[in-house]
Amino acid sequence: MEVDSFNYKNTEIKEMNGEKTIRKVSIKNGIGYKSVTKYRRGRKVGSVKMPVHLEHIKVIRGGKFIKGLFDDCKNCKKNKTRKNRK
């Protein structure tokens, strides 16, 4: 199964309590990237972009769901609240 000519794009948007999380997967000519972007109150809080492994590209091409695909994108967590400084 050849992955060189495979193109795929998918976006998931989740909104809850004024926060928005966007998860994207894009594969172009067999090279794939995944990204997670978080927004809070309309402002961009953080973003992470990572490559997709070749094994995952083959599974996506087969039309299967990959549980935990974005689990290694942990750097895009909520900002911790700062203590009030006097």
MARFIZA-729660 format. One record per residue: residue in three letters; y, z, x of N, C-alpha, C, CB in turn. Coordinates in nm, 4 decimals, always signed. Glycine has a CB too. Layout:
BEGIN
+------+----------+----------+----------+----------+----------+----------+----------+----------+----------+----------+----------+----------+
! panu !       nv !       nw !       nu !      cav !      caw !      cau !       cv !       cw !       cu !      cbv !      cbw !      cbu !
+------+----------+----------+----------+----------+----------+----------+----------+----------+----------+----------+----------+----------+
!  Ala !        Y !        Z !        X !        Y !        Z !        X !        Y !        Z !        X !        Y !        Z !        X !
...
+------+----------+----------+----------+----------+----------+----------+----------+----------+----------+----------+----------+----------+
END
This chain:
BEGIN
+------+----------+----------+----------+----------+----------+----------+----------+----------+----------+----------+----------+----------+
! panu !       nv !       nw !       nu !      cav !      caw !      cau !       cv !       cw !       cu !      cbv !      cbw !      cbu !
+------+----------+----------+----------+----------+----------+----------+----------+----------+----------+----------+----------+----------+
!  Met !  -0.1179 !  +0.0000 !  +0.0851 !  +0.0000 !  +0.0000 !  +0.0000 !  +0.1238 !  +0.0000 !  +0.0894 !  +0.0001 !  +0.1228 !  -0.0967 !
!  Glu !  +0.2046 !  -0.0993 !  +0.0733 !  +0.3215 !  -0.1179 !  +0.1576 !  +0.4427 !  -0.0494 !  +0.0956 !  +0.3494 !  -0.2674 !  +0.1792 !
!  Val !  +0.5175 !  +0.0270 !  +0.1750 !  +0.6345 !  +0.0975 !  +0.1243 !  +0.7637 !  +0.0355 !  +0.1739 !  +0.6291 !  +0.2431 !  +0.1640 !
!  Asp !  +0.7558 !  -0.0693 !  +0.2564 !  +0.8769 !  -0.1255 !  +0.3144 !  +0.9694 !  -0.1884 !  +0.2105 !  +0.8404 !  -0.2280 !  +0.4175 !
!  Ser !  +0.9145 !  -0.2488 !  +0.1059 !  +0.9979 !  -0.3189 !  +0.0084 !  +1.0159 !  -0.2391 !  -0.1212 !  +0.9372 !  -0.4545 !  -0.0231 !
!  Phe !  +0.9933 !  -0.1093 !  -0.1170 !  +0.9998 !  -0.0257 !  -0.2370 !  +1.1401 !  +0.0311 !  -0.2541 !  +0.8963 !  +0.0886 !  -0.2296 !
!  Asn !  +1.1991 !  +0.0132 !  -0.3730 !  +1.3304 !  +0.0679 !  -0.4068 !  +1.3167 !  +0.1558 !  -0.5314 !  +1.4349 !  -0.0465 !  -0.4304 !
!  Tyr !  +1.3851 !  +0.2717 !  -0.5298 !  +1.3742 !  +0.3680 !  -0.6391 !  +1.4999 !  +0.4534 !  -0.6389 !  +1.2455 !  +0.4565 !  -0.6253 !
!  Lys !  +1.5468 !  +0.4898 !  -0.7582 !  +1.6634 !  +0.5763 !  -0.7700 !  +1.6461 !  +0.6639 !  -0.8933 !  +1.7951 !  +0.4932 !  -0.7782 !
!  Asn !  +1.6721 !  +0.7958 !  -0.8791 !  +1.6617 !  +0.8864 !  -0.9914 !  +1.7636 !  +0.9985 !  -0.9734 !  +1.5179 !  +0.9428 !  -1.0043 !
!  Thr !  +1.8256 !  +1.0402 !  -1.0849 !  +1.9255 !  +1.1463 !  -1.0832 !  +1.8958 !  +1.2442 !  -1.1954 !  +2.0687 !  +1.0887 !  -1.0968 !
!  Glu !  +1.9005 !  +1.3727 !  -1.1645 !  +1.8826 !  +1.4771 !  -1.2637 !  +2.0078 !  +1.5645 !  -1.2629 !  +1.7538 !  +1.5615 !  -1.2352 !
!  Ile !  +2.0671 !  +1.5852 !  -1.3806 !  +2.1864 !  +1.6685 !  -1.3941 !  +2.1517 !  +1.7858 !  -1.4851 !  +2.3078 !  +1.5864 !  -1.4510 !
!  Lys !  +2.1790 !  +1.9067 !  -1.4351 !  +2.1496 !  +2.0282 !  -1.5113 !  +2.2785 !  +2.1090 !  -1.5199 !  +2.0335 !  +2.1122 !  -1.4450 !
!  Glu !  +2.3221 !  +2.1396 !  -1.6416 !  +2.4440 !  +2.2172 !  -1.6627 !  +2.4092 !  +2.3457 !  -1.7362 !  +2.5496 !  +2.1352 !  -1.7420 !
!  Met !  +2.4627 !  +2.4588 !  -1.6844 !  +2.4375 !  +2.5870 !  -1.7471 !  +2.5480 !  +2.6844 !  -1.7087 !  +2.2991 !  +2.6419 !  -1.7066 !
!  Asn !  +2.6125 !  +2.7444 !  -1.8069 !  +2.7127 !  +2.8490 !  -1.7874 !  +2.8243 !  +2.8093 !  -1.6908 !  +2.6459 !  +2.9736 !  -1.7374 !
!  Gly !  +2.8786 !  +2.6923 !  -1.7051 !  +2.9889 !  +2.6484 !  -1.6196 !  +2.9472 !  +2.6005 !  -1.4824 !  +3.0854 !  +2.7583 !  -1.6038 !
!  Glu !  +2.8183 !  +2.5933 !  -1.4564 !  +2.7690 !  +2.5447 !  -1.3287 !  +2.6898 !  +2.4170 !  -1.3517 !  +2.6822 !  +2.6518 !  -1.2579 !
!  Lys !  +2.6998 !  +2.3259 !  -1.2557 !  +2.6288 !  +2.2000 !  -1.2665 !  +2.5526 !  +2.1758 !  -1.1372 !  +2.7259 !  +2.0833 !  -1.2967 !
!  Thr !  +2.4269 !  +2.1347 !  -1.1493 !  +2.3433 !  +2.1013 !  -1.0352 !  +2.2970 !  +1.9574 !  -1.0514 !  +2.2221 !  +2.1987 !  -1.0226 !
!  Ile !  +2.3190 !  +1.8781 !  -0.9477 !  +2.2779 !  +1.7379 !  -0.9488 !  +2.1738 !  +1.7181 !  -0.8400 !  +2.4000 !  +1.6422 !  -0.9279 !
!  Arg !  +2.0582 !  +1.6672 !  -0.8798 !  +1.9513 !  +1.6358 !  -0.7854 !  +1.9305 !  +1.4856 !  -0.7848 !  +1.8193 !  +1.7102 !  -0.8218 !
!  Lys !  +1.9319 !  +1.4259 !  -0.6662 !  +1.9162 !  +1.2810 !  -0.6549 !  +1.8045 !  +1.2478 !  -0.5576 !  +2.0478 !  +1.2151 !  -0.6097 !
!  Val !  +1.7310 !  +1.1433 !  -0.5908 !  +1.6323 !  +1.0850 !  -0.5007 !  +1.6602 !  +0.9358 !  -0.4973 !  +1.4840 !  +1.1159 !  -0.5467 !
!  Ser !  +1.6761 !  +0.8812 !  -0.3780 !  +1.6966 !  +0.7372 !  -0.3652 !  +1.6116 !  +0.6857 !  -0.2507 !  +1.8465 !  +0.7033 !  -0.3424 !
!  Ile !  +1.5412 !  +0.5770 !  -0.2775 !  +1.4565 !  +0.5128 !  -0.1782 !  +1.4967 !  +0.3662 !  -0.1740 !  +1.3034 !  +0.5303 !  -0.2115 !
!  Lys !  +1.5294 !  +0.3191 !  -0.0555 !  +1.5693 !  +0.1800 !  -0.0388 !  +1.4960 !  +0.1236 !  +0.0818 !  +1.7238 !  +0.1666 !  -0.0221 !
!  Asn !  +1.4192 !  +0.0192 !  +0.0585 !  +1.3397 !  -0.0471 !  +0.1620 !  +1.2474 !  +0.0501 !  +0.2347 !  +1.4311 !  -0.1154 !  +0.2620 !
!  Gly !  +1.1899 !  +0.1438 !  +0.1608 !  +1.0930 !  +0.2359 !  +0.2178 !  +1.1516 !  +0.3560 !  +0.2887 !  +1.0082 !  +0.1637 !  +0.3112 !
!  Ile !  +1.2842 !  +0.3690 !  +0.2944 !  +1.3499 !  +0.4842 !  +0.3561 !  +1.4146 !  +0.5650 !  +0.2446 !  +1.4562 !  +0.4401 !  +0.4640 !
!  Gly !  +1.3796 !  +0.6941 !  +0.2345 !  +1.4251 !  +0.7732 !  +0.1216 !  +1.5054 !  +0.8941 !  +0.1605 !  +1.3101 !  +0.8158 !  +0.0413 !
!  Tyr !  +1.5962 !  +0.9325 !  +0.0697 !  +1.6774 !  +1.0524 !  +0.0853 !  +1.6775 !  +1.1292 !  -0.0448 !  +1.8212 !  +1.0174 !  +0.1282 !
!  Lys !  +1.6881 !  +1.2609 !  -0.0338 !  +1.7026 !  +1.3476 !  -0.1497 !  +1.8248 !  +1.4344 !  -0.1260 !  +1.5742 !  +1.4344 !  -0.1740 !
!  Ser !  +1.8977 !  +1.4641 !  -0.2328 !  +2.0173 !  +1.5461 !  -0.2179 !  +2.0318 !  +1.6388 !  -0.3374 !  +2.1424 !  +1.4580 !  -0.2025 !
!  Val !  +2.0903 !  +1.7552 !  -0.3096 !  +2.1215 !  +1.8534 !  -0.4124 !  +2.2684 !  +1.8879 !  -0.3969 !  +2.0302 !  +1.9813 !  -0.4014 !
!  Thr !  +2.3446 !  +1.8772 !  -0.5067 !  +2.4868 !  +1.9095 !  -0.5063 !  +2.5125 !  +2.0086 !  -0.6183 !  +2.5751 !  +1.7814 !  -0.5228 !
!  Lys !  +2.5887 !  +2.1134 !  -0.5876 !  +2.6203 !  +2.2160 !  -0.6872 !  +2.7705 !  +2.2206 !  -0.7108 !  +2.5684 !  +2.3546 !  -0.6420 !
!  Tyr !  +2.8048 !  +2.2364 !  -0.8391 !  +2.9441 !  +2.2482 !  -0.8809 !  +2.9596 !  +2.3776 !  -0.9593 !  +2.9886 !  +2.1250 !  -0.9662 !
!  Arg !  +3.0706 !  +2.4438 !  -0.9407 !  +3.1036 !  +2.5616 !  -1.0199 !  +3.2478 !  +2.5462 !  -1.0677 !  +3.0842 !  +2.6942 !  -0.9370 !
!  Arg !  +3.2645 !  +2.5546 !  -1.1993 !  +3.3942 !  +2.5378 !  -1.2648 !  +3.4626 !  +2.4081 !  -1.2225 !  +3.4846 !  +2.6565 !  -1.2335 !
!  Gly !  +3.3849 !  +2.3033 !  -1.2089 !  +3.4386 !  +2.1718 !  -1.1773 !  +3.4631 !  +2.1457 !  -1.0298 !  +3.5639 !  +2.1529 !  -1.2497 !
!  Arg !  +3.4396 !  +2.2441 !  -0.9465 !  +3.4617 !  +2.2269 !  -0.8027 !  +3.3281 !  +2.2219 !  -0.7294 !  +3.5497 !  +2.3412 !  -0.7466 !
!  Lys !  +3.3228 !  +2.1387 !  -0.6281 !  +3.2011 !  +2.1242 !  -0.5498 !  +3.1814 !  +2.2466 !  -0.4606 !  +3.2061 !  +1.9954 !  -0.4652 !
!  Val !  +3.0671 !  +2.3140 !  -0.4777 !  +3.0374 !  +2.4356 !  -0.4036 !  +2.9608 !  +2.4033 !  -0.2755 !  +2.9572 !  +2.5329 !  -0.4905 !
!  Gly !  +2.8631 !  +2.3147 !  -0.2843 !  +2.7835 !  +2.2817 !  -0.1672 !  +2.6973 !  +2.1603 !  -0.1916 !  +2.6973 !  +2.3987 !  -0.1273 !
!  Ser !  +2.6517 !  +2.1007 !  -0.0823 !  +2.5691 !  +1.9819 !  -0.0915 !  +2.4728 !  +1.9769 !  +0.0269 !  +2.6566 !  +1.8550 !  -0.0965 !
!  Val !  +2.3521 !  +1.9297 !  +0.0012 !  +2.2510 !  +1.9141 !  +0.1053 !  +2.1870 !  +1.7771 !  +0.0881 !  +2.1436 !  +2.0282 !  +0.0988 !
!  Lys !  +2.1712 !  +1.7041 !  +0.1991 !  +2.1052 !  +1.5734 !  +0.1964 !  +1.9979 !  +1.5737 !  +0.3044 !  +2.2080 !  +1.4557 !  +0.2184 !
!  Met !  +1.8744 !  +1.5387 !  +0.2637 !  +1.7614 !  +1.5409 !  +0.3556 !  +1.6759 !  +1.4169 !  +0.3352 !  +1.6773 !  +1.6685 !  +0.3362 !
!  Pro !  +1.6008 !  +1.3760 !  +0.4377 !  +1.5102 !  +1.2620 !  +0.4199 !  +1.3864 !  +1.3002 !  +0.3390 !  +1.4679 !  +1.2066 !  +0.5558 !
!  Val !  +1.3274 !  +1.2010 !  +0.2735 !  +1.2034 !  +1.2200 !  +0.1989 !  +1.0882 !  +1.1760 !  +0.2889 !  +1.2045 !  +1.1396 !  +0.0633 !
!  His !  +0.9812 !  +1.2554 !  +0.2932 !  +0.8664 !  +1.2248 !  +0.3779 !  +0.7946 !  +1.0998 !  +0.3274 !  +0.7693 !  +1.3442 !  +0.3827 !
!  Leu !  +0.7289 !  +1.0309 !  +0.4181 !  +0.6572 !  +0.9078 !  +0.3846 !  +0.5466 !  +0.9330 !  +0.2829 !  +0.5986 !  +0.8451 !  +0.5103 !
!  Glu !  +0.4800 !  +1.0486 !  +0.2923 !  +0.3745 !  +1.0802 !  +0.1963 !  +0.4318 !  +1.0965 !  +0.0559 !  +0.3004 !  +1.2077 !  +0.2381 !
!  His !  +0.5505 !  +1.1576 !  +0.0463 !  +0.6147 !  +1.1739 !  -0.0843 !  +0.6581 !  +1.0390 !  -0.1409 !  +0.7358 !  +1.2679 !  -0.0734 !
!  Ile !  +0.7021 !  +0.9476 !  -0.0562 !  +0.7414 !  +0.8139 !  -0.1030 !  +0.6210 !  +0.7426 !  -0.1632 !  +0.8015 !  +0.7300 !  +0.0132 !
!  Lys !  +0.5056 !  +0.7572 !  -0.1007 !  +0.3836 !  +0.6939 !  -0.1542 !  +0.3457 !  +0.7528 !  -0.2891 !  +0.2667 !  +0.7100 !  -0.0558 !
!  Val !  +0.3630 !  +0.8845 !  -0.3060 !  +0.3307 !  +0.9496 !  -0.4331 !  +0.4292 !  +0.9054 !  -0.5415 !  +0.3329 !  +1.1039 !  -0.4176 !
!  Ile !  +0.5578 !  +0.8968 !  -0.5076 !  +0.6594 !  +0.8517 !  -0.6031 !  +0.6319 !  +0.7082 !  -0.6460 !  +0.8005 !  +0.8630 !  -0.5420 !
!  Arg !  +0.5917 !  +0.6266 !  -0.5517 !  +0.5613 !  +0.4875 !  -0.5846 !  +0.4446 !  +0.4779 !  -0.6821 !  +0.5300 !  +0.4086 !  -0.4577 !
!  Gly !  +0.3514 !  +0.5714 !  -0.6716 !  +0.2382 !  +0.5742 !  -0.7643 !  +0.2731 !  +0.6290 !  -0.9010 !  +0.1277 !  +0.6550 !  -0.7062 !
!  Gly !  +0.3971 !  +0.6772 !  -0.9191 !  +0.4412 !  +0.7262 !  -1.0489 !  +0.4030 !  +0.8700 !  -1.0764 !  +0.3859 !  +0.6404 !  -1.1556 !
!  Lys !  +0.3736 !  +0.9472 !  -0.9730 !  +0.3332 !  +1.0860 !  -0.9911 !  +0.4531 !  +1.1794 !  -0.9718 !  +0.2199 !  +1.1224 !  -0.8929 !
!  Phe !  +0.4428 !  +1.2970 !  -1.0333 !  +0.5454 !  +1.4007 !  -1.0207 !  +0.5150 !  +1.4867 !  -0.8989 !  +0.5528 !  +1.4882 !  -1.1493 !
!  Ile !  +0.6176 !  +1.5210 !  -0.8209 !  +0.6013 !  +1.6064 !  -0.7032 !  +0.6661 !  +1.7404 !  -0.7332 !  +0.6639 !  +1.5410 !  -0.5752 !
!  Lys !  +0.5846 !  +1.8413 !  -0.7557 !  +0.6363 !  +1.9745 !  -0.7827 !  +0.6912 !  +2.0334 !  -0.6529 !  +0.5260 !  +2.0660 !  -0.8433 !
!  Gly !  +0.8135 !  +2.0841 !  -0.6565 !  +0.8733 !  +2.1468 !  -0.5391 !  +0.9320 !  +2.0492 !  -0.4398 !  +0.7725 !  +2.2297 !  -0.4706 !
!  Leu !  +0.9696 !  +1.9307 !  -0.4833 !  +1.0272 !  +1.8316 !  -0.3919 !  +1.1577 !  +1.8808 !  -0.3302 !  +1.0512 !  +1.7000 !  -0.4652 !
!  Phe !  +1.2363 !  +1.9563 !  -0.4069 !  +1.3668 !  +2.0026 !  -0.3599 !  +1.3633 !  +2.1471 !  -0.3085 !  +1.4685 !  +1.9908 !  -0.4719 !
!  Asp !  +1.2446 !  +2.2047 !  -0.2895 !  +1.2357 !  +2.3433 !  -0.2449 !  +1.2899 !  +2.3650 !  -0.1041 !  +1.0931 !  +2.3890 !  -0.2507 !
!  Asp !  +1.2845 !  +2.2635 !  -0.0187 !  +1.3352 !  +2.2807 !  +0.1172 !  +1.4855 !  +2.2569 !  +0.1267 !  +1.2629 !  +2.1871 !  +0.2113 !
!  Cys !  +1.5520 !  +2.2303 !  +0.0159 !  +1.6980 !  +2.2154 !  +0.0126 !  +1.7609 !  +2.3491 !  -0.0263 !  +1.7409 !  +2.1028 !  -0.0875 !
!  Lys !  +1.7280 !  +2.4539 !  +0.0453 !  +1.7720 !  +2.5893 !  +0.0108 !  +1.9124 !  +2.6210 !  +0.0601 !  +1.6759 !  +2.6899 !  +0.0672 !
!  Asn !  +1.9701 !  +2.5402 !  +0.1467 !  +2.1025 !  +2.5704 !  +0.2008 !  +2.2123 !  +2.5562 !  +0.0971 !  +2.1321 !  +2.4805 !  +0.3178 !
!  Cys !  +2.1812 !  +2.4989 !  -0.0168 !  +2.2821 !  +2.4762 !  -0.1201 !  +2.2702 !  +2.5840 !  -0.2271 !  +2.2667 !  +2.3349 !  -0.1827 !
!  Lys !  +2.2838 !  +2.7083 !  -0.1894 !  +2.2789 !  +2.8182 !  -0.2849 !  +2.4202 !  +2.8542 !  -0.3275 !  +2.2071 !  +2.9411 !  -0.2245 !
!  Lys !  +2.4298 !  +2.9401 !  -0.4273 !  +2.5591 !  +2.9855 !  -0.4752 !  +2.6318 !  +3.0623 !  -0.3647 !  +2.5425 !  +3.0734 !  -0.6009 !
!  Asn !  +2.7622 !  +3.0480 !  -0.3604 !  +2.8406 !  +3.1266 !  -0.2654 !  +2.8401 !  +3.2717 !  -0.3091 !  +2.9858 !  +3.0731 !  -0.2543 !
!  Lys !  +2.8252 !  +3.3613 !  -0.2152 !  +2.8287 !  +3.5033 !  -0.2482 !  +2.9728 !  +3.5438 !  -0.2732 !  +2.7658 !  +3.5892 !  -0.1349 !
!  Thr !  +2.9933 !  +3.6357 !  -0.3652 !  +3.1292 !  +3.6800 !  -0.3962 !  +3.1817 !  +3.7656 !  -0.2828 !  +3.1334 !  +3.7581 !  -0.5295 !
!  Arg !  +3.3070 !  +3.7508 !  -0.2547 !  +3.3700 !  +3.8293 !  -0.1498 !  +3.4160 !  +3.9628 !  -0.2054 !  +3.4880 !  +3.7532 !  -0.0882 !
!  Lys !  +3.4175 !  +4.0616 !  -0.1198 !  +3.4692 !  +4.1896 !  -0.1599 !  +3.6212 !  +4.1823 !  -0.1657 !  +3.4226 !  +4.2999 !  -0.0640 !
!  Asn !  +3.6786 !  +4.2527 !  -0.2593 !  +3.8245 !  +4.2532 !  -0.2679 !  +3.8837 !  +4.3253 !  -0.1468 !  +3.8714 !  +4.3204 !  -0.3994 !
!  Arg !  +3.9687 !  +4.2544 !  -0.0789 !  +4.0317 !  +4.3138 !  +0.0393 !  +4.1684 !  +4.3687 !  +0.0029 !  +4.0440 !  +4.2103 !  +0.1533 !
!  Lys !  +4.1989 !  +4.4816 !  +0.0604 !  +4.3269 !  +4.5459 !  +0.0303 !  +4.4224 !  +4.5289 !  +0.1453 !  +4.3079 !  +4.6943 !  -0.0006 !
+------+----------+----------+----------+----------+----------+----------+----------+----------+----------+----------+----------+----------+
END
